[in-house]
Amino acid sequence: MGRRTLVAVARPDGRYDCRIAHWGVDADPIAQSRPLGNDWTASAVLAAIDATHDRLVVLDGSVRTYTVCWLDPTLSDLDDIVLARTTDADAFRRWWVDRKDEACRALDSDGCDPETVRRALLASLRNRASSVHCPDDASFLRGDR
């Protein structure tokens, strides 16, 4: 299964050169991705991400990996995401997929309110990840160390 990853390479002028990898990236995000576009603003980087992405990797002197977490338990709004930073992205992704499956089952079988389930998912993320970022705030791209 693909692991669609957006790679944002910081430029000295505060903009980004972006790359895409359909099978994820590991040790060398540049070599494992192909060019997508140059001279993007931080807001444009985040606007490009939706629930069809698995990760965002930011290269700015260090490598920071964020897991794209789809919050919408009705599975209809691809833009209802947050970005979660963790030290072990693979383990976190497995945890998130299990947690999201549980939430969707609760919605289907227990008739829970979708917004209540969404809030519970977000609370779980905030308790588990080292940081959680909404896609309408690009400030973390410039210094979430």
C-alpha positions as CSV (number, residue, x, y, z in Angstrom):
1,M,0.0,0.0,0.0
2,G,1.3,3.5,-0.8
3,R,2.4,6.0,1.8
4,R,1.9,9.3,-0.1
5,T,4.3,11.8,1.5
6,L,4.8,15.5,0.8
7,V,8.4,16.6,1.3
8,A,8.8,20.3,2.0
9,V,12.4,21.6,1.6
10,A,12.9,24.9,3.3
11,R,14.6,27.7,1.3
12,P,16.6,30.5,2.8
13,D,13.9,33.0,1.8
14,G,11.2,31.3,4.0
15,R,9.5,29.5,1.1
16,Y,9.6,25.8,0.2
17,D,10.5,23.5,-2.7
18,C,8.1,20.6,-2.6
19,R,8.5,17.0,-3.6
20,I,6.1,14.0,-3.6
21,A,6.7,10.4,-2.8
22,H,4.0,7.8,-3.4
23,W,5.7,5.0,-1.4
24,G,6.9,7.1,1.6
25,V,10.4,8.2,2.5
26,D,13.0,6.9,5.0
27,A,16.6,7.8,5.2
28,D,16.8,10.1,2.1
29,P,13.6,12.1,1.5
30,I,15.1,13.9,-1.5
31,A,16.3,10.7,-3.3
32,Q,13.0,8.9,-2.5
33,S,10.7,11.7,-3.9
34,R,10.2,13.6,-7.2
35,P,9.8,17.3,-7.7
36,L,6.3,18.7,-7.3
37,G,6.8,22.5,-7.3
38,N,9.1,25.3,-6.3
39,D,8.8,28.5,-4.4
40,W,5.7,27.6,-2.3
41,T,4.6,29.6,0.8
42,A,4.1,27.7,4.0
43,S,0.4,28.2,3.6
44,A,0.5,26.6,0.1
45,V,2.4,23.6,1.5
46,L,-0.3,23.0,4.1
47,A,-3.1,23.6,1.5
48,A,-1.7,20.8,-0.6
49,I,-2.2,18.2,2.2
50,D,-5.4,16.3,2.7
51,A,-6.5,12.9,4.0
52,T,-5.0,11.2,1.0
53,H,-1.5,11.9,2.3
54,D,0.1,9.8,4.9
55,R,2.9,12.1,6.0
56,L,4.5,15.5,5.7
57,V,8.3,15.7,5.9
58,V,9.9,19.0,6.5
59,L,13.6,19.5,5.7
60,D,15.1,22.7,7.2
61,G,18.5,21.7,8.5
62,S,16.8,18.8,10.3
63,V,14.2,16.3,9.3
64,R,10.8,16.6,10.9
65,T,8.1,14.1,10.2
66,Y,4.4,14.7,10.7
67,T,1.6,12.1,10.4
68,V,-1.5,13.2,8.6
69,C,-4.5,12.3,10.8
70,W,-7.9,12.3,9.2
71,L,-10.4,13.3,11.9
72,D,-13.7,13.0,10.1
73,P,-15.3,9.8,11.4
74,T,-17.9,10.0,8.6
75,L,-15.1,9.7,6.0
76,S,-16.5,12.4,3.8
77,D,-14.4,15.5,4.5
78,L,-10.8,15.0,3.1
79,D,-9.7,18.4,4.5
80,D,-10.6,17.5,8.1
81,I,-7.0,16.7,9.2
82,V,-4.4,17.6,11.7
83,L,-0.6,16.9,11.6
84,A,0.9,15.0,14.5
85,R,4.6,15.0,15.2
86,T,6.1,11.9,16.9
87,T,9.4,10.3,17.3
88,D,8.3,6.9,15.8
89,A,6.1,7.7,12.8
90,D,5.5,4.1,11.9
91,A,4.3,3.0,15.4
92,F,2.2,6.2,15.7
93,R,0.6,5.5,12.3
94,R,-0.4,1.9,13.4
95,W,-1.8,3.3,16.6
96,W,-3.7,6.0,14.7
97,V,-5.2,3.6,12.2
98,D,-6.5,1.3,15.1
99,R,-7.9,4.3,17.0
100,K,-9.6,5.7,13.9
101,D,-11.1,2.2,13.1
102,E,-12.5,2.0,16.6
103,A,-14.0,5.5,16.3
104,C,-15.7,4.6,13.0
105,R,-17.1,1.4,14.4
106,A,-18.5,3.4,17.4
107,L,-20.1,5.8,15.0
108,D,-21.7,3.0,13.0
109,S,-22.7,0.6,15.8
110,D,-23.4,2.9,18.7
111,G,-25.0,5.7,16.8
112,C,-22.6,8.3,18.4
113,D,-22.7,11.9,17.2
114,P,-20.0,12.4,14.6
115,E,-18.7,15.6,16.2
116,T,-18.4,13.9,19.6
117,V,-16.4,11.1,18.0
118,R,-14.2,13.7,16.2
119,R,-13.5,15.6,19.5
120,A,-12.5,12.3,21.1
121,L,-10.1,11.5,18.3
122,L,-8.5,14.9,18.5
123,A,-8.1,14.5,22.3
124,S,-6.5,11.1,21.8
125,L,-4.1,12.6,19.4
126,R,-3.1,15.4,21.7
127,N,-2.5,12.9,24.5
128,R,-0.3,10.7,22.3
129,A,1.7,12.9,19.9
130,S,4.5,15.3,20.9
131,S,2.7,18.1,19.0
132,V,-0.6,18.4,17.0
133,H,-1.0,21.1,14.4
134,C,-4.1,22.3,12.5
135,P,-3.7,22.9,8.8
136,D,-4.8,26.5,9.0
137,D,-1.7,27.5,11.0
138,A,1.6,27.2,9.1
139,S,3.7,28.7,11.9
140,F,5.0,25.3,13.0
141,L,6.7,24.9,9.6
142,R,9.1,27.7,10.7
143,G,10.1,26.4,14.1
144,D,8.5,23.4,15.7
145,R,11.7,22.0,17.2
